[in-house]
Amino acid sequence: MEEKAIWFCEPSSADNTFRRHGERTFDWLARSTTERAVAVRRFLNVNIAQVPSSCRDRLYEAFRSKDWDATLFELFVARALQLLGASIEVEVALEATGRKPDFLAHFPDLSVIVEATVRETNSDLRRQIDQNEALIGIIEALVPDGWSVAVWRLPKLGPSDSKQPFKQAIQRLFAAHAGS
């Protein structure tokens, strides 16, 4: 069986756009031909190729269907262990417990069990970003055809705050500049 050498392929048609609002990173990488997307695909392909063959397809599938950040962190941990001189085994069941940690890292003088978990950091910022999703959706729905809009700052509206005054303000703003 021939092993896959490239997991994140270059798109077949040009699409020089960045990640769209709400778009998953995996989907953006599948379509975008920006320099950033090319560099990310190259980084992922090079590093996935370095981990044990037993986990390459599993990593790719996790990037496709699971939490992107957690999967990327797992790849970072695997590569860091390797760069520190360990040979790694991936998700091998431990005899004593039956559990399958992410990695067994074997260094020349010792072996360690590694479970790669991503702790949520900056939960206040994450909450604010999530709250902004509704406001960005309102803006995107109202942008006139042919316009490009960049959002630099949004009001702090919580999930239970009315979005109607915001929507009306955006409508007035766009209407005022429609003839410009």
Stockholm file with secondary structure:
# STOCKHOLM 1.0

chainA/1-180         MEEKAIWFCEPSSADNTFRRHGERTFDWLARSTTERAVAVRRFLNVNIAQVPSSCRDRLYEAFRSKDWDATLFELFVARALQLLGASIEVEVALEATGRKPDFLAHFPDLSVIVEATVRETNSDLRRQIDQNEALIGIIEALVPDGWSVAVWRLPKLGPSDSKQPFKQAIQRLFAAHAGS
#=GR chainA/1-180 SS CCCCSCSSCCCSSCCCCCCCTTCCHHHHHHHCCSHHHHHHHHHHHHHHTTSCHHHHHHHHHHHHHSCHHHHHHHHHHHHHHHHTTCEEEESCCCTTTCCCCSEEEECSSCEEEECCCCCCCCHHHHHHHHHHHHHHHHHHHHCCTTCCCCCCCCCCCCTTSCCHHHHHHHHHHHHHHTTC
#=GC SS_cons         CCCCSCSSCCCSSCCCCCCCTTCCHHHHHHHCCSHHHHHHHHHHHHHHTTSCHHHHHHHHHHHHHSCHHHHHHHHHHHHHHHHTTCEEEESCCCTTTCCCCSEEEECSSCEEEECCCCCCCCHHHHHHHHHHHHHHHHHHHHCCTTCCCCCCCCCCCCTTSCCHHHHHHHHHHHHHHTTC
//
